[in-house]
Amino acid sequence: MVADSTPVRRGFIAGVKPTFMLPAVALALAGSALAPDISLPLAVAHAAAVSAALYTAHVVDEYVDAHVRGEHDPVLSATAATSATVASSLAFAVLAAFLWANGARAAVLATLPLWVLAVLHAPVLDKHPVTVTADYPVGVALAFVGGYLAQTGHLAPGVAAVAVVLVVSLSGLKVSIDRLDQAFDRTIDKHTLPVLLGDRASTRVAVAVHVLASVLVAGFVAASVLPTLALGAAAVAIADAVLAVAVAPRWSVRAQMALAYPYTAALLAAQCATTGCVAVEIVGIAG
């Protein structure tokens, strides 16, 4: 009798988590679109490398959470999870080699840390309150920077500024998200900020981080690194801070997640307005 492979296929597919993958891949492509010109093969290869790194993170998480810590029933067997990790890591290596061979070496250097974050997230980074808060925001920022570097080979000050404020703002959102999970996280000894500090103090941290994001945006505008248009993102960050403290956690998180899109859009539009970018040409052609 032939064994049914459907559960295994479903297990492999379960590693594709759009909620986490799409924002990072979209920002990788957005980074490419901020360049004056675009090479589609390089943009696609870089976005695919980001996807491979994120898939690696998800199957490593599955292995560690299910087979090492016993936090839930396994979706994949230990062997299947290991095989998926090796396959996605090889795919990442092939894509990185393609980028390197085609001259996008700065992009490779910015993207390699994504794979490191992927394999260290569950076993190491997930156990410390700072790294469990910041590793995904840092990964998203690296994906964005790598997309730009894949096209240009150098990092513009405005692009670096956008990456920095994305890390800060998304870290504030991550603290709010962890407030929702603190009861379960305590049972598995996961040291998030809400577990470590309690709900009230971690809420203050989330507020402070969002305010810091707003101040940083305003500072970059004052220093002429970003144009005045970026102040829209500063206003959104203040709205996030108010939501974090004034609204029930579940609704606050939903609202902050929704506001992440106009926040990011304001930053990207500001940078594009400063330097010019291929995204404007794409919109013009589509119109």
Sequence and secondary structure as in RCSB ss.txt:
>XXXX:A:sequence
MVADSTPVRRGFIAGVKPTFMLPAVALALAGSALAPDISLPLAVAHAAAVSAALYTAHVVDEYVDAHVRGEHDPV
LSATAATSATVASSLAFAVLAAFLWANGARAAVLATLPLWVLAVLHAPVLDKHPVTVTADYPVGVALAFVGGYLA
QTGHLAPGVAAVAVVLVVSLSGLKVSIDRLDQAFDRTIDKHTLPVLLGDRASTRVAVAVHVLASVLVAGFVAASV
LPTLALGAAAVAIADAVLAVAVAPRWSVRAQMALAYPYTAALLAAQCATTGCVAVEIVGIAG
>XXXX:A:secstr
     HHHHHHHHHT  HHHHHHHHHHHHHHHHTSSS  HHHHHHHHHHHHHHHHHHHHHHHIIIIIIS  S  S
S HHHHHHHHHHHHHHHHHHHHHHHHTT HHHHHHHHHHHHHHHHTTTTGGGSHHHHHHHHHHHHHHHHHHHHHH
HHSS  HHHHHHHHHHHHHHHHHHHHHHHHTHHHHHHTT   HHHHH HHHHHHHHHHHHHHHHHHHHHHHHTTS
S GGGHHHHHHHHHHHHHHHHS HHHHHHHHHHHHHHHHHHHHHHHHHHH  HHHHHHHHH 
